[in-house]
């Protein structure tokens, strides 16, 4: 037989235990659901893990791309002699490429709101590829250097002490040619072509090499190291 005090204590706990059992019976589904959700937060499903892996890969690729653009911007600033840190280079995405007949143009996703103006020069990596000919609020049209209507003062480096000044232009085939060459006989295959430093915006920039010379027809063609057909991003010096 239990002492009187023990009996009273048992009588006190029995209703409490019954109450807990009833709560468990009525709420067990909710409790189980709660614990499952809590476990999900600690251990993602395989699909969630796969999504996280893809996001990590994407972020790593984006980081590599940003570092590459940063390195290209640095090289371009050095090439252009930009020592003023207030000057900047705008990286722009190419929205559309128009190559038809003698026309060679691209449309980029930066415009007046970004401070772009008609006449600014456009680069692909460190190579000059064109010039802004029209600006909108958030877009700009770029005339490529191999367009039939593009002209640019350049010079051919004959030797360390001699150079031949002329004009670079595109033709209907999208090729680069030289015009108004006075000393045609001095131009040789392999000679390098540079822009003339006619303004602070465009110092001597390497354009390409002479790869074709026809003395009879007075034709000189230049090859650019830049791919003038495929575009993703370009940069503009501002």
Buried (B, 14 or more C-beta within 10 A) or exposed (E): EEEEEEEEEEEEEEEEEEEEEEEEEEEEEEEEEEEEEEEEEEEEEEEEEEEEEEEEEEEEEEEEEEEEBEEBBEEBBEBBEBEEEEEBBBBBEBBEBEBEEBBBBBBBBBBEEBEBEEEBBBBBBBBBBBBBBEBEEBBBBBBBBBBBEBEBBBBBBBEEEEBBEBBBBBBEEBBBBBEEBEEBEBBEEEBBBBBBEEEEEBBBBBBBBBBEBEEEEEBBBBBBEBEBEEBEBBBBBB
